[in-house]
Amino acid sequence: MDLVVLKFGGTSVADAQRIRRAARRAIQEKLNGNQVVIVVSAMGKTTDKLIDLAKEISSDPPKRELDMLLTTGEQVSISLMAMAINEAGHEAISLTGGQIGLITDSVHTKARIKEINADRIRQELSNGRIVIVAGFQGIAENGEITTLGRGASDTTAAALAAVLQAKRCEIFTDVDGVYTADPRLEPKARKIEQISYDEMLELASQGAGVMHSRAIEFGKKYGVDIHVRSSFTDYPGTLITREVQKMENIVVSGVAVKKELAQFVLIGLPNEPGVAAEIFYHLAKHNIAVDDIIQTADQSGHASTSFTVEKCDLAECKLVLAEIRQQFKLPEVICNNPVAKVSAVGVGMRSHTGVAQKMFKALAEAKININAITTSEIKICCIIDPADADKALRVVHEAFELDKQPAQAG
Amino acid sequence: MDLVVLKFGGTSVADAQRIRRAARRAIQEKLNGNQVVIVVSAMGKTTDKLIDLAKEISSDPPKRELDMLLTTGEQVSISLMAMAINEAGHEAISLTGGQIGLITDSVHTKARIKEINADRIRQELSNGRIVIVAGFQGIAENGEITTLGRGASDTTAAALAAVLQAKRCEIFTDVDGVYTADPRLEPKARKIEQISYDEMLELASQGAGVMHSRAIEFGKKYGVDIHVRSSFTDYPGTLITREVQKMENIVVSGVAVKKELAQFVLIGLPNEPGVAAEIFYHLAKHNIAVDDIIQTADQSGHASTSFTVEKCDLAECKLVLAEIRQQFKLPEVICNNPVAKVSAVGVGMRSHTGVAQKMFKALAEAKININAITTSEIKICCIIDPADADKALRVVHEAFELDKQPAQAG
């Protein structure tokens, strides 16, 4: 008997009717002879509404209490889903993150999964029940309720699929798959049939909102195929899977844009071993996610370091950098806020030349200034003005002809 | 250092402003040198809204899943209360029923408290924190989330006050105390300054909605004074406390009416030992709360038994009685639905005569027919037509002159 994990996002469980629709899909999988685990997000805009409620009371609520608040959203969804399946004549049971033993570290609002004790799920499955698990939430070893970060119900689903050795992990969402670019910004964007974990990871972390990065990491680490698809149709979506030969032929798989970023530039650092380590140690200690690190040295023995952070970490980052500035007696810490980033991603870059040049040329022809550039083996990122972001996405999309069926580049 | 338990009902935490007001009250208790435990209900009409959501999906949702759903309401309140206290510059921590180790039996939606391990609360208090506990909810020994029944946040508060040997248990609500009758039905009703546990227990179980019966039981058992008062004023409310001599002088302390009842009459039962035990064993097994049991025997060796149940238990009660009817081959099981009950309560009844007669006379003069009568040492109940209920309350209230300051009856 195969085991499948089905994850339904907020829009897929936004009201009673949609919950019933999702329930029917799960029941169909059961009737097809599978064991079924469902992971659900909070209904519709519930999480945003809860955050608004918190903001009415405090501009900076304790993160522990935010987790206490936000985890209620998924708990509502799981109970209603269990009721819907039960009403349709099938047995189901809902379980919270704590009840399935999804143990995390204690970093509230951004906790990481340490282990999952899947005994309870296996027991309920072997009793013939459909098991419904609250996404996004876990429990720390001291019993505190934690959350895994916005959008992390995907991560719950992928992690459960890994632990339970699921045959499939299906992510039902309000879009019908992963696109070569965000279709709201580039109408010519095309649905991707199949994409490697690494490409999807880069696209997700560069701003493609479809999937949560850590979900893909779990998929990659444990070899779980993740199928991202629409909850409103039966069409296949995008399969995120291990890299295969033919993917190499596609130079760029997709482009993404991220807007709510800030860039910090630290000038006049001593160009000595251990300085960068010291700076990023302090940022990591405050759980500030840093990206696009660039360091350059001048002739005078000084170095400059720049990096980007998400808007949500901006205030905390400023505090940390104020201390660092004092410690290293820096003449200046520049904050460019906001900045945007446009990225092109593709495993084919490894074996093709001229990819970066094509991207820079497209931006130049559109008169978009590039503030900074970072690259990896399969990605090129340009930091630009947020006013140019949407245009940048479109010109890069066009330069790599992503609206056309994948070219068999040689 | 004294410990106080403050309980805020749904209307007292209905929005951000009211949560802040409740937070200020708790902080004031802290500043007065007390250790403070807060128990909160779900915000405003949250519980009703969640039940409506469940009903959209299922007419008869599994009780386990209802508990999973409804406990989210209090979890939202505790986190927001913690944020409000924190925002005001004081330390607070919110805890769920599971986190404080409030262990219950496994009877979902009507669980009873088995024990409370207050170590976590004591530890947080000794760290100088205000502790905020989710009312209404607990956890069964198998880790399942349970609830204690509608309105049971009072019970959580009283139980905590008992376990923590609190100096005071203050119940903040949307009324300013316990009245001689529901002021919405009898505008002449008067606030009671002090009432015994037993009288309050009878009034609560006979339909006075102010307090949850089990809360008063806890108060009585552990000698905790319970102060019911308005969260919107600083005036004293009603003190529920042990019986003292002067209470004896008051014949009737209050009257109450209960409307959503059904009365069952079982006719033709064998008048033999064990029959009643058998019937009520089956009802208890289904956790159906039964009241106003009357049994009469005729000359032919047969007995009739009647009793009332709450509307919410009606459907299940009918199923159980259908089985009982078959088992005892009863000619008839009559269901009078709906019926109402008007009750007069007072410890003074024990030592005064003519009380019942005065009540029956008042009802008779108002041309209200009495369907059945039950009495206890401190209570007289009459089953009547629901159409007469409000009028019955008023005439009984008037007959005992409850609008006047307590008469020193001799």
Contacts between the chains, C-beta under 8 A, distances in Angstrom:
chain1	res1	chain2	res2	distance
A	16	B	53	7.2
A	16	B	56	3.9
A	16	B	57	5.2
A	19	B	57	6.4
A	20	B	57	7.0
A	50	B	76	7.2
A	53	B	16	7.2
A	53	B	76	7.6
A	53	B	80	6.5
A	54	B	79	7.6
A	54	B	80	6.8
A	54	B	83	6.0
A	56	B	16	3.9
A	57	B	16	5.1
A	57	B	19	6.4
A	57	B	20	7.0
A	57	B	80	5.6
A	57	B	83	4.8
A	57	B	84	5.0
A	57	B	87	6.2
A	58	B	83	4.4
A	58	B	84	7.1
A	58	B	86	6.6
A	58	B	87	4.2
A	59	B	87	7.9
A	61	B	83	4.2
A	61	B	86	7.1
A	61	B	87	7.6
A	62	B	82	6.9
A	62	B	83	6.8
A	62	B	86	5.5
A	64	B	93	7.6
A	65	B	79	4.5
A	65	B	80	8.0
A	65	B	82	4.6
A	65	B	83	5.2
A	65	B	86	7.2
A	65	B	94	6.0
A	66	B	79	7.3
A	68	B	75	6.4
A	68	B	78	6.8
A	68	B	79	3.9
A	68	B	82	7.4
A	68	B	94	5.3
A	68	B	96	7.8
A	69	B	75	7.6
A	69	B	76	6.1
A	69	B	79	3.9
A	69	B	80	6.8
A	69	B	83	8.0
A	71	B	75	7.5
A	72	B	72	3.8
A	72	B	73	8.0
A	72	B	75	4.9
A	72	B	76	5.3
A	73	B	72	8.0
A	75	B	68	6.4
A	75	B	69	7.5
A	75	B	71	7.5
A	75	B	72	4.9
A	75	B	75	7.6
A	76	B	50	7.2
A	76	B	53	7.6
A	76	B	69	6.1
A	76	B	72	5.3
A	78	B	68	6.7
A	79	B	54	7.6
A	79	B	65	4.5
A	79	B	66	7.3
A	79	B	68	3.9
A	79	B	69	3.8
A	80	B	53	6.5
A	80	B	54	6.8
A	80	B	57	5.6
A	80	B	65	8.0
A	80	B	69	6.8
A	82	B	62	6.9
A	82	B	65	4.6
A	82	B	68	7.4
A	83	B	54	6.0
A	83	B	57	4.7
A	83	B	58	4.4
A	83	B	61	4.3
A	83	B	62	6.8
A	83	B	65	5.2
A	83	B	69	7.9
A	84	B	57	5.0
A	84	B	58	7.1
A	86	B	58	6.6
A	86	B	61	7.1
A	86	B	62	5.5
A	86	B	65	7.2
A	87	B	57	6.2
A	87	B	58	4.1
A	87	B	59	7.9
A	87	B	61	7.6
A	93	B	64	7.6
A	94	B	65	6.0
A	94	B	68	5.3
A	96	B	68	7.8
A	96	B	145	7.6
A	98	B	98	7.5
A	99	B	143	6.1
A	143	B	99	6.1
A	145	B	96	7.6
